Amino acid sequence: MPPDLEIQIKRLAREKNKEVFLRKCFDFVALRNSGKRYEFITEFGKVFESRLEKIWRDKNYAPSTATTFLLRTMLVKSGKFKNHEIKQKMTLNWFIIPHQYLQVKISKNKTIFLDPWAYKFGVPFGKYARGIQAGKLFVIKK
C-alpha cells in the first residue's frame, strides 16, 4: 500500500462515528480525480486496473471501478469496516454503459449506497447513478 494512502487512512480514521468516517472517505475519493464522463472511451484500460499503487498515483481520470476499489480499500484498511459489509454492485447508465458502485452496511438496519465516480456529475452521497438518473452530462464544480 502506498505510504501516503496509509497516512490518509489513519488521518481520516481518527473520526469515531462510523457514518461520519464513511462520508469523509467518500468525499476524499469523490473529489480526488478529475475527468470527463466519456473519458472511459479513451482511457478504457483503466477500467480493468487493479493495482492499488497505480490507481492511487493517477489523479486524472478514474473510472467507477477504480474509485470504488480505492474507497473500499480505505474503508477496510481503516479497520472500521469488514469486507463482508461492503458489496460491489453493478448497474447500467443510460441503459447501456456498465457502472459500478458500493453498498455499505453501517449497522444492522442501515445500508448506504456510495458512488464516488458519479458525485461530480450531481449524484449525491447515498445515491448511485443508474439508467437515465446518471447525473449531469458534464462535471459540476463543487
C-alpha positions in Angstrom: 0.0 0.0 0.0 1.3 3.5 -0.9 2.6 5.2 2.3 0.8 8.4 1.6 -2.5 6.5 1.3 -1.8 4.8 4.6 -1.3 8.2 6.2 -4.6 9.5 4.7 -6.5 6.5 6.0 -5.0 6.9 9.5 -5.9 10.7 9.5 -9.5 10.0 8.4 -9.8 7.0 10.8 -9.5 9.4 13.8 -13.2 10.0 13.3 -15.1 7.9 15.9 -18.5 8.0 14.2 -18.6 5.3 11.6 -21.0 7.1 9.3 -19.1 10.4 9.5 -15.9 8.5 8.8 -17.6 6.9 5.7 -18.7 10.3 4.5 -15.2 11.7 4.9 -13.7 8.8 2.9 -16.4 9.2 0.3 -15.7 12.9 -0.1 -12.0 12.3 -0.3 -12.3 9.8 -3.1 -15.1 11.6 -4.9 -13.2 14.8 -5.1 -9.8 13.3 -5.8 -9.8 12.6 -9.5 -10.6 14.8 -12.5 -12.1 13.6 -15.7 -15.0 13.8 -18.1 -18.0 11.5 -18.3 -17.0 9.7 -21.5 -13.3 9.6 -20.9 -13.6 5.9 -20.3 -13.7 5.5 -24.1 -10.1 7.0 -24.5 -8.9 5.6 -21.1 -10.6 2.2 -21.4 -7.7 0.2 -20.0 -8.2 1.9 -16.6 -11.5 0.1 -16.2 -9.6 -3.1 -15.6 -6.8 -1.7 -13.4 -6.5 -3.5 -10.1 -3.1 -2.3 -8.9 -3.7 0.0 -5.9 -0.4 1.8 -6.3 -1.2 2.7 -9.9 -4.8 3.8 -9.1 -3.5 5.9 -6.2 -0.8 7.7 -8.2 -3.2 8.6 -11.1 -5.1 11.8 -10.2 -6.5 12.2 -13.6 -9.5 10.2 -14.9 -10.6 7.3 -12.8 -13.4 5.0 -13.8 -16.1 3.8 -11.4 -14.2 0.5 -10.9 -11.1 2.4 -9.7 -13.0 4.8 -7.4 -15.0 2.1 -5.7 -11.8 -0.1 -5.3 -10.0 2.8 -3.7 -12.9 3.6 -1.4 -13.4 0.0 -0.4 -9.7 -0.3 0.4 -9.8 2.8 2.6 -12.8 1.5 4.5 -11.5 -2.0 5.1 -7.9 -0.9 5.9 -9.2 1.6 8.5 -10.5 -1.4 10.5 -13.9 0.3 10.8 -15.5 -1.9 8.2 -15.2 -5.6 7.3 -15.0 -6.7 3.7 -18.4 -8.6 4.0 -20.1 -5.3 5.0 -19.3 -3.8 1.6 -21.0 -5.1 -1.6 -19.8 -4.2 -5.0 -22.8 -3.5 -7.3 -23.3 -3.0 -11.0 -25.8 -1.1 -13.0 -26.2 0.5 -16.4 -26.0 4.2 -17.0 -28.4 5.2 -19.8 -29.2 1.5 -20.0 -26.0 0.7 -22.0 -22.9 1.8 -20.0 -21.8 -0.6 -17.2 -21.2 1.2 -14.0 -20.0 0.2 -10.5 -21.0 1.5 -7.1 -20.9 0.2 -3.5 -23.5 -0.7 -0.9 -22.1 -0.4 2.6 -23.7 -1.8 5.8 -23.4 0.8 8.5 -25.4 -1.0 11.2 -27.8 -3.9 11.5 -30.6 -2.0 9.9 -28.9 0.6 7.8 -27.0 0.5 4.4 -25.7 3.3 2.3 -25.1 3.4 -1.4 -21.8 5.0 -2.5 -21.0 6.2 -6.0 -17.9 8.4 -5.7 -17.4 8.5 -9.5 -20.9 10.0 -10.1 -20.7 12.6 -7.4 -19.0 15.2 -9.6 -21.9 14.8 -12.0 -24.5 15.6 -9.4 -25.3 12.2 -7.9 -25.3 12.8 -4.1 -23.9 10.8 -1.2 -26.2 7.9 -0.5 -27.4 7.5 -4.1 -25.9 5.9 -7.2 -26.0 6.6 -11.0 -28.4 4.3 -13.0 -30.5 4.4 -16.1 -31.3 7.9 -17.1 -30.7 9.0 -13.5 -27.0 9.1 -14.1 -26.3 12.7 -13.3 -25.4 15.6 -15.4 -23.5 15.2 -18.7 -20.7 17.5 -17.6 -18.7 17.9 -14.3 -20.4 20.1 -11.8 -17.9 22.3 -9.9 -18.0 21.7 -6.2 
